[in-house]
Amino acid sequence: MDHLTNYLVKIMAQSEDPEELGHVWKAWHDATGRKIKNKYVTYVELMKEIATLNNFSSAGKYWTHAYEDPDFEKTVEDLWKEVKPLYLQLHAYVRHRLRKKYGSKVVRREGYIPGHLLGDMWAQSWIHVHRFAMPYPNVTKLDLTKAIMEKNFTEIVFFKIAEDFFHSIGFPMLPSTFWNNSILARPRDNRELVCHGSAWDMYDGQDFRIKMCTQVTYDDLVIVHHEMGHVYYYMQYKDQPIIFREGGNPGFHEAIGDTIALSVSSPVHTARLGLTESSSYSTEEDINFLFLMALQKVAFLPFAYVVDKWRWIIFGDETNPKNYNGLWWKLREEIQGIEPPIDRTKEDFDPGAKYHIAANVPYIRYLVSFIIQFQFLEAVCLASGQYDPGDVHRPLHRCDIYGSLEAGIGLKQMMRLGASKPWPDAMEMLTGYRTMQTKGLLAYFHPLYLWLRDENKRNHEPIGF
């Protein structure tokens, strides 16, 4: 099955034939979602029963109680409304570039984007459209993987680099058990192994591991730092009672790793590693860099919102199972601005084609983590003096906290709490705020927002859908 899904992922990412993309999209959705439709209806009834037995008014409330906010669904809606103007500008620009590539018969000037054209089965990451949508395509694109290969880095070197990053901001070196017990590269004995990177806490206060078939690429260098974020979180709260050895809320763990990854991805840090000659980017290079980040970070937000908003609604009593698929596409269109490549009916069950829905995995944690990672980044960059909201020469997206003990102090204090205090207490300890804020994300992407706004205006591109 892994070989099949990898093959389909490759087609969705690389093909530029709308018919082939549409065929693969339809085949996957028909072969997965449709087959579990009836079982999913039974599952929803069981979830409602579980919620009732646990004294929750709905299964949605049961899922979101970990956020300790009785109005959590409204909180998420408000967060989305704050980032929506940025998303709408990105959506309009990408729709324009897709129309230039595929023609107006495939992509209309106004309205929704056909979801199969965005390089991903669910249109949750748009990174692959960069091939024909870069704001400044003639600006030389840095090949950071090539630079890594030229330095003869190995998988182990990646982890040593990440350890050095954390140590530079005041965290301890990794225990010997990490190096002895982790799997950091594909085993040479060809044993069966799930290669997706993951971090593990063995709950004895000493044994922390990573399992990852690391490849010597720039993308994996960033992922290594992300996974190490989990390990250092485990190490910080290891003295808490076991029940409190987890993140402040379900989004914290991913956000910590991504905060470090954002710093590692900055132009300043790639220059520090010797992967680029200069840490100063031109305006054009800056916009290209932010655009690539937005295709991953901003494009994902509405999809993450839809996945759980759809479930919160069907976990209530107001939706008939016959309307499950119609509701799914209503939300995809209204919130994400995405439409299916072909007409879908009530006989289809397209949400079931997404693993997290079929496997009963809550998804809103990813939206939370994508927002608060920028809130964390803003806090540590202010503490380090690397970011100044009033200085155009020190923007948030260029911040690199390497070597800043000041940045590490707040991080360590927050991480040490684990889940022993309400998460707003932990959030306040680092950021000064007790609520989730979009300010950091909007500041990070502000130069790109201004560029997209002006470019869409220049092209007379309609905003919205």
Buried (B, 14 or more C-beta within 10 A) or exposed (E): EEEEEEEBBEBBBEBEEBEEBBBBBBEBBBEBBBBBBEEBBEEBEEBBEEBEEEEBEBBBBBBBBBBEBEEBBEBBEEBBEBBBEBBBBBBBBBBBBBBEBBEEEBBBEEEBBBBBBBBBBBBBBBBBBBEEBBBBEEBEEBEBBEBBEEEEBEBEBBBBBBBEBBBBBBBEEBBEBBBEBBBBBBEEEEEEEEEEBEBBBEEEBEBBBBBBBBBBBBEBBBBBBBBBBBBBBBBBBBEBEEEEBBBBBBBBBBBBBBBBBBBBBBBBBBBBBEBBEEBEBEEBBBBBBBBBBBBBBBBBBBBBBBBBBBBBBBBBEEBEBEBBBBBBBBBBBEBBBBBBBEEBEEEBBBBBBBEBBBEEEBBBBBBBBBBBBBBBBBBBBBBBEBBBEEEEEBBBBBBBBBBBEBBBBBBBEBBBBBBBBBBBEBBBBBBEBBEBBBBBBBBBBBBBBEBBBEBBEEEEBBBEB
